[in-house]
Amino acid sequence: MYTLFNDLSLDEELIFASFGKSCREKIRSVQGRPDANYQFYPESGQDQINEFLTDYTKLVEHKHIPPAENRRLDNYLRHRLLALSCIRDENGTPTVWHAYRANVDRACLIYTVSLWFIAADSVYRNRIGKANRYAHWMDLRAFRALGVRWYDWGGWYTEQDDQEKLRISQFKEEFGGEKIENYNGVCYRTWKGKLFRLLKKCS
């Protein structure tokens, strides 16, 4: 698979300068706004996960996509690999969520929720779109401060058929990352793991 990487070992100014001009302007436009309160949970608790899942379910119902993998999230939480970030409005209501599998080497984006679809007001929708970009920038900064080396955008669409996936990839490209060929798999190292793989293949 292909993905986009941002190198977090670079200076913040260089990272920000690599973003597209329009992206930088949208980020600046919401900085300091009372309806764009950023929160970062590097070691998320069950309360944050439940709140995230509530909003992710709204996205699932709106876009008719598969639900979040709760077992996967629970495993990440148990092994202290799950990080969440959130943008809240002036009433404390979340409008944007990002979920990551994160360690010192890489923070990999696994889920995003941007709740623009809950409002008919186009101004409000545009504001949430800007807040989403702001959240990504703040996430980059937060992971960089923790010493994480790479920010992984969790995939980049290489085909031309799916227009929505193309728009998502174009959004990610606004942040100046480098396209990387990446590999994702499971290595069964113990005899129990090898037996599980065999049973899985036979089932």
N, C-alpha and C positions, 0 to 999 in steps of 0.2 A: 504494500500500500504506500501511498505518498501522503506526506503531511508537510506542514510548515513549522519551522523552528525559529524562535527568536533567541539570540545569544544573550543571556542575562549577565555575562561577565563584562559586557561593554558598559561604558558610562551611561547613566540615564539620559543625558542630553543626546547622545548618539542614537540610542534606541528610539527616543521620541522623534528625532529628526528623520529617521528612516520611514516613519508613517507618511501616508499620503497627506497632502495639504488639507483637503477637505476633512479628513479624519482628525487631524490635529485641531482644526477650528471647531469641530463639533465637541471634542473633548474639553477644550477650553471654555466653551459656551455654558457648560453645566458645572464647572468647578466652583465649589463654594455655595451652590444653590441649596436652599433648605429642602427641596424635593429630590435631592440626589445625595443622600447620606450613605456613604460607603462603609460596609462592615466586612471584615475578613475573619474567617474561622479556620486557622491552620490545622487545628485538631478538633474537628466538629464533634458535637455531642448529639444525643438522640433528639433533643428538642429542635435543633437546627435542621436535622435530617427530616423530621416529620413536617416541619414548616415548608422545606423545599419540596418534599413529595406532594404536599397538598397543592402547591402551585404547578408542579410538573404535571399533575393529573389534569389540570385545566388545559394545559398545552396538548396533552394526549387527546382529550375530548375535542379540542378545536381542530387539530391537524390530522386526527385519526392515525396516530403513530403508535408503535409498541410502548407499553408502560416501562418505567424505569425498572432495572433489575435489582430488586430489593436485596436479594442474597449477595449479589456482587458488592453493593454498597455496605452491607453489614460486614462482609469480609474485609473490605478496605478500612472500615471503622475499627474493627477489632485489631487490625495490624497497624493502626495509626498512619494510614496512607490516604485518608480522605480529607480533603480540604474544600470548604465552601466559601463563596463570597456572595454579597448581596448589596443591592441598592434599595434603600427605603425612601419613601416620600416623607413629607413633613408630618404625617400622621403615624409614621412607623410601619406603613404597609409596604411589603416588598413589591417591587416592579421588575427587578432583574435578579436572576440567580445564575451562578456558575459553579459547577461541580468538577473537582479534579482528583485524579490519582496522582499523588505527589510524594517524591522523596528528594534527597539532596541532589540527585542527578537530573531529574526531569519532573516538571509539573505538566501532566497531560490532561487536557480538557476532555471530559467525558459527557457532560450534559450542560445545556444552557436553557434558561427560561427567560424569555422577554415577553412581558404581559401586555404588549401593545394592543392585542386583539380584544381586550376586555372593554375598550372605550371606543365610542364612535367619533370622538373629537380628534380630528387630524392633527391639531396642535399638540395634544397630549401624546398621541402616537409618535410623533416626531421627537418629542422630548424623551420618551422612553428609548427610542433608537439611539439618541445621543448619549443617554445614560448608560446604555449597554456598552458603547465604545469606551466611555469613561471607566466603567467597571473593568474592562479588559486591561486598560492602561494601569489602573490601580493594582490589579492582580499581578501584572508584570513587575511592578515596583515592590509589591509585598513579597513575592517569591524571591526576587533578587536580594532583598534585605535578609532573607533567611539563608542565603547562600546557595540557592538552587541554580544550576547551570543553564538549563534549557527550558524554554516555554514552548510546549508542544500543542499545536492547535487541534490535535485529535483527528486529523485527516484532511485531505484535499482532493476534490473530485477531478478525475483526469479525463472523463468522457465529455460528450457534448449533448446528451439526450435529455437529461433531467434539468429543467430550467430552475427549479428551486435549489437543487444542489449546486448549480452554477452560481446562483446569487449568493449562496452561503460562502462558496469559495472566493468569490469576488470580495465579499465583506472581509474575510480573513486576510486577503492580499493587501487590504488597506493598511495593515500593520507592519508591512515591510519584512516579513519573515522569509527565510530561505527554504525553497522547496527541497525536501529530502525524501529519498526512497527509504522506506522503513519496513521492518519486519515485526510481526506480532504472532506469537504462538505459545504453546504450552510444552514444556520439556518434562517428561516423566522420568525422574532420576532413580527412584527407589523401585524395589520389586513390587511393592504395593501399587505404586503408580503405574508400572508397566502392566500389571494385572488389570487395573482399572481401565487402561487404554484398550486392552484386548476385549474386555467385556463390553466396553462402549462401542467398539467396532462391530461386535457380534450382535448387538441389540438392534 
